């Protein structure tokens, strides 16, 4: 259950989580939606709710209202979440239906919970075991990510970084050119960059950016998760071809 340690007039500031509550997850989920419906301040609400946990590959939760019935599916990664967290999430989902911004206290509470190390680890395990995508590996048609890593590690990190799992993405995304998953020790770079027309310095820049996430992991400040700190941005600007890379991305409408 959750023991509230401190609360000011607008935000839940500190919570101590001390393990799963005694009620079965599905029972707590029904109780949470009933409590949320009783306390809500919405213009209109569904006549009936159909709510359950669902084995999404990530922390995805959805709501669909049809014929007066709200069908709510909550990621089963949250099965052990305290009732107050489930209630906060339901408020967030119902706010979407009303096209309203969720109350800050509910966003704060939910985001604080899913940022806990054990929840992020469970999230990573679910992504790994449930994802239908098979990573193709580091060998591309035009670029080999192993060679890119070795070069960047030598030029910028004095060969001190251990090589994570490297792979091109299964698809050719332009929206996400790369990402680092700390729990899986994985760096994935979009296969859209594995083209003859892409300058090598751009692939180097994306690799450098993702490796910086290993050196400078996300930090918390005033309850906010900061992924790109000032130090991160400063180090990023030290990349030799930083301005060329940003200019190329601007030219493609990506920055």
C-alpha positions in Angstrom: 0.0 0.0 0.0 1.0 3.6 -0.2 1.8 5.6 2.9 1.5 9.3 2.2 4.4 11.1 3.9 3.7 14.7 2.8 1.2 16.6 0.9 0.9 20.3 0.2 -2.2 22.1 -1.1 -1.8 21.2 -4.7 0.6 18.2 -5.1 1.4 14.9 -3.6 5.0 15.5 -2.9 6.4 12.3 -1.3 5.1 8.8 -1.2 6.5 5.7 0.4 5.6 2.5 -1.5 5.8 -0.6 0.7 4.6 -3.4 -1.5 1.4 -4.8 -3.1 -1.9 -4.3 -1.3 -3.8 -7.4 0.0 -6.8 -7.2 -2.4 -6.5 -9.0 -5.7 -5.4 -6.8 -8.6 -8.7 -7.0 -10.5 -10.7 -6.1 -7.4 -8.4 -3.1 -6.7 -8.9 -2.0 -10.3 -12.7 -2.1 -10.0 -12.5 -0.2 -6.7 -10.2 2.4 -8.3 -12.5 3.1 -11.2 -15.5 3.3 -8.8 -13.6 5.8 -6.6 -12.5 7.8 -9.6 -16.1 8.0 -11.0 -17.3 9.1 -7.6 -14.7 11.8 -7.2 -14.5 13.0 -10.8 -15.5 16.5 -11.9 -16.4 15.8 -15.5 -19.1 17.2 -17.7 -20.4 13.7 -18.5 -19.3 10.2 -17.8 -19.9 6.7 -19.1 -23.0 4.8 -17.9 -20.9 1.7 -17.4 -17.3 0.7 -17.3 -15.5 -2.4 -18.5 -12.0 -2.4 -17.0 -9.3 -5.0 -17.0 -5.5 -5.5 -17.1 -4.0 -6.2 -20.5 -0.6 -7.6 -21.4 0.6 -4.7 -23.5 4.3 -4.8 -24.4 4.8 -1.5 -22.5 3.2 0.9 -20.1 0.3 1.5 -22.4 -3.2 2.1 -21.1 -6.3 2.9 -23.2 -9.9 4.1 -22.9 -12.6 3.8 -25.5 -16.1 5.0 -24.9 -18.8 3.5 -27.1 -22.5 3.4 -26.5 -22.2 4.7 -23.0 -19.7 2.0 -22.1 -16.1 2.9 -21.2 -13.7 0.1 -22.1 -10.5 0.7 -20.1 -7.4 -1.5 -20.5 -4.6 -1.0 -18.1 -1.1 -2.4 -18.7 -0.6 -5.4 -16.5 2.8 -4.1 -15.5 0.8 -2.0 -13.1 -0.9 -5.0 -11.4 0.9 -4.4 -8.1 0.5 -0.6 -8.2 -1.2 1.0 -5.2 -4.9 1.8 -5.5 -4.1 5.5 -5.5 -1.9 5.1 -8.5 -4.6 3.2 -10.4 -7.1 5.8 -9.5 -4.8 8.6 -10.7 -4.3 6.8 -14.0 -8.1 6.3 -14.5 -8.5 10.1 -13.9 -5.9 10.7 -16.6 -7.6 8.5 -19.1 -11.1 9.9 -18.3 -9.6 13.4 -18.8 -8.6 12.4 -22.4 -12.2 11.5 -23.1 -13.3 14.9 -21.9 -10.5 16.5 -23.9 -9.3 18.1 -20.7 -5.9 18.4 -19.2 -5.5 16.0 -16.3 -5.1 17.4 -12.8 -1.4 18.0 -12.0 -1.6 15.9 -8.8 -2.7 12.8 -10.7 0.0 13.2 -13.4 2.6 13.8 -10.6 1.5 10.7 -8.7 1.4 8.4 -11.7 4.7 9.6 -13.2 6.4 9.3 -9.9 5.3 5.7 -9.5 6.2 4.5 -13.1 9.7 6.1 -12.7 10.6 3.8 -9.8 13.5 1.5 -10.7 11.6 -1.7 -10.2 8.7 -0.5 -12.4 11.1 0.5 -15.1 12.8 -2.8 -14.9 9.5 -4.7 -15.2 8.7 -2.5 -18.1 11.9 -3.4 -19.8 11.3 -7.1 -19.2 7.8 -6.9 -20.7 9.2 -5.1 -23.8 11.8 -7.7 -24.3 9.6 -10.8 -23.8 6.5 -9.4 -25.6 7.8 -7.4 -28.5 7.1 -8.9 -31.9 10.0 -7.1 -33.4 13.2 -8.9 -34.0 16.2 -6.6 -34.0 18.3 -7.2 -37.2 21.7 -6.5 -35.5 24.6 -4.1 -36.1 25.5 -5.0 -39.6 23.8 -2.6 -42.1 24.0 -2.3 -45.8 26.1 0.9 -45.7 27.2 1.2 -42.0 28.4 -1.3 -39.4 27.3 -0.1 -35.9 30.1 -2.0 -34.3 32.7 0.0 -36.2 30.8 3.2 -35.5 30.8 2.5 -31.8 34.6 1.6 -31.8 35.4 4.9 -33.6 33.2 7.1 -31.3 34.5 5.3 -28.2 38.1 5.9 -29.2 37.6 9.5 -30.2 35.4 10.8 -27.4 35.4 8.3 -24.5 39.1 7.1 -24.4 37.9 3.6 -25.1 36.4 3.4 -21.6 32.9 2.5 -22.5 31.8 -1.1 -22.6 30.0 -1.9 -25.8 26.2 -2.2 -25.3 24.0 -4.4 -27.6 23.9 -2.5 -30.9 21.3 -2.9 -33.6 19.6 -1.2 -36.5 15.8 -0.8 -36.0 13.4 -3.2 -37.7 11.6 -0.2 -39.4 12.8 3.0 -41.0 11.6 5.6 -38.6 12.3 9.3 -39.3 10.7 10.4 -36.0 13.0 8.4 -33.7 16.5 8.2 -35.1 17.9 6.4 -32.1 17.3 5.4 -28.5 19.1 3.9 -25.5 17.5 1.4 -23.2 19.4 1.3 -20.0 17.6 -1.8 -18.6 18.4 -3.8 -21.7 21.8 -2.3 -22.2 20.7 -1.6 -25.8 21.2 1.1 -28.4 19.0 1.0 -31.5 19.5 3.3 -34.5 16.9 3.9 -37.1 17.5 1.9 -40.3 16.4 5.0 -42.2 20.0 6.2 -41.7 21.5 3.2 -43.3 21.6 4.8 -46.7 24.3 5.8 -49.2 23.0 9.4 -49.2 23.5 9.7 -45.4 26.9 11.3 -44.4 28.9 9.1 -42.0 29.2 12.0 -39.5 25.4 11.9 -39.0 25.5 8.2 -38.0 28.5 9.0 -35.8 26.5 11.9 -34.2 23.5 9.7 -33.4 25.7 7.0 -31.9 27.6 9.7 -29.8 24.3 11.1 -28.6 23.0 7.7 -27.5 26.3 6.9 -25.8 26.1 10.1 -23.8 22.9 8.7 -22.3 25.2 6.0 -20.7 27.7 8.5 -19.5 25.1 11.0 -18.3 21.9 9.1 -17.4 18.6 10.9 -16.7 18.4 12.8 -13.5 15.6 14.1 -11.3 15.1 17.7 -10.3 11.9 19.0 -8.5 10.2 15.7 -9.3 10.9 16.0 -13.0 12.9 13.5 -15.0 15.5 15.4 -17.0 16.9 13.4 -19.9 19.0 16.1 -21.6 20.6 18.1 -18.8 22.7 21.2 -19.4 25.8 19.1 -19.0 24.4 16.6 -21.6 23.8 19.5 -24.1 27.3 20.9 -23.4 28.9 17.5 -24.1 26.8 17.0 -27.1 28.0 20.2 -28.6 31.6 18.9 -28.3 31.0 16.4 -31.2 33.3 17.5 -34.0 30.6 17.7 -36.7 27.8 18.8 -34.4 26.8 21.8 -36.5 27.0 19.8 -39.7 24.8 17.1 -38.2 22.2 19.6 -37.0 22.2 21.4 -40.3 21.6 18.1 -42.2 18.7 17.2 -39.9 17.2 20.7 -40.3 17.5 20.2 -44.1 15.5 17.0 -43.8 12.9 18.7 -41.5 13.9 16.6 -38.5 15.3 19.1 -36.1 
